[in-house]
Amino acid sequence: MMADSGGVLRLPKRLPRAIAAELLLTGRRMGAAEAQSWGLVNRVVPPDQLPEAARELARQIVNAAPLPIAALKQVMRETETQTIQQAYQTLRGGTLPAYGAMLKSGDAKEGPRAFAEKRLPVWRGR
């Protein structure tokens, strides 16, 4: 079975060319462990543990500071096709509102303060 056109376009960007070509040309299916070894999936858990593993990952994200999460998502989205030099220029260029808001926020001060005081931070999202 041939992959959809999205796979034809995306797989060679995510895997070494030889591996992508093998999968696309043969229709070979990749198992979860192999996908993890190539960095295509974050982790592999038994099917009965999947809901709890997903909830735990969601809890970790929800407990993180909201402004950096928004900034990270924006930075990753805007710079994923750029070189490192271009990405640094984008960061410094002032064109990423979530990144700028995060840098100027009270939460940016709260994280280091909480660390220094050996306590959990209290994120306010501003």
C-alpha positions in Angstrom: 0.0 0.0 0.0 1.5 3.4 -1.0 1.5 6.2 1.5 -0.8 9.2 1.0 0.8 12.2 -0.8 1.4 13.8 2.6 3.6 10.9 3.6 5.5 11.1 0.3 6.3 14.7 1.1 6.8 14.5 4.8 8.6 11.2 5.4 11.8 12.2 3.5 12.0 15.3 5.7 11.8 13.3 8.9 13.9 10.2 8.1 17.2 9.4 6.4 16.5 9.3 2.6 17.2 5.5 2.3 14.8 4.6 5.1 12.1 6.9 3.7 12.6 5.5 0.2 12.4 1.9 1.5 9.1 2.6 3.3 7.5 4.5 0.4 8.7 2.2 -2.4 7.9 -1.1 -0.7 4.9 -0.1 1.4 6.5 -1.7 4.4 4.9 -0.8 7.7 7.0 0.6 10.5 6.3 -0.7 14.0 6.1 1.5 17.1 9.5 0.6 18.4 11.2 1.4 15.1 9.2 4.6 14.8 10.5 5.6 18.2 14.1 4.7 17.3 13.8 7.2 14.3 12.2 9.9 16.5 8.8 9.7 14.8 7.0 9.0 18.1 7.9 10.3 21.6 7.3 7.1 23.5 5.8 3.7 23.2 3.5 2.3 25.9 1.3 -0.8 26.0 -2.2 -0.2 24.7 -3.8 -0.5 28.1 -1.5 2.2 29.5 -2.0 4.6 26.7 -4.9 6.7 28.2 -2.9 7.2 31.5 0.3 8.0 29.6 -1.5 10.6 27.5 -3.1 12.1 30.6 0.2 12.3 32.4 1.8 14.1 29.4 -1.2 16.5 29.3 -0.8 17.1 33.1 2.9 18.0 32.6 2.0 20.5 29.9 -0.9 22.0 31.8 1.3 22.5 34.9 4.0 24.3 32.9 4.0 28.1 32.6 1.4 29.0 29.9 3.3 31.9 28.3 6.4 29.8 27.5 4.3 27.0 26.2 2.6 29.4 23.8 5.9 31.0 22.9 7.5 27.6 22.3 4.7 26.5 20.0 5.0 29.8 18.0 8.8 29.6 17.8 8.7 26.0 16.7 6.1 26.7 14.1 7.7 29.8 12.7 11.3 28.5 12.6 11.0 24.8 11.8 12.1 25.3 8.2 14.8 27.9 8.9 18.5 27.5 9.4 19.7 28.1 13.0 21.0 31.6 11.9 17.6 32.5 10.3 15.8 31.2 13.4 17.9 33.4 15.7 17.1 36.4 13.4 13.4 35.5 13.7 13.7 35.4 17.5 15.5 38.7 17.7 13.3 40.4 15.0 10.3 41.1 17.2 7.9 39.3 14.9 6.8 36.7 17.4 4.2 38.2 19.7 3.9 35.2 22.1 7.7 35.1 22.4 7.9 38.8 23.1 5.0 38.6 25.7 6.7 35.8 27.5 10.0 37.7 27.8 8.3 40.7 29.3 6.0 38.8 31.6 6.0 38.5 35.4 6.1 34.8 34.9 9.6 35.2 33.4 10.7 36.5 36.8 8.7 34.0 38.8 10.4 30.9 37.4 14.0 31.9 38.5 12.6 33.4 41.8 10.8 30.1 42.6 13.9 28.1 41.8 16.1 30.3 44.0 13.5 30.0 46.8 13.3 26.2 46.3 9.5 26.3 45.8 7.1 25.5 43.0 6.4 28.5 40.8 3.0 30.1 40.7 2.2 30.9 37.1 -0.1 33.7 36.3 0.0 33.8 32.5 1.0 37.4 32.5 
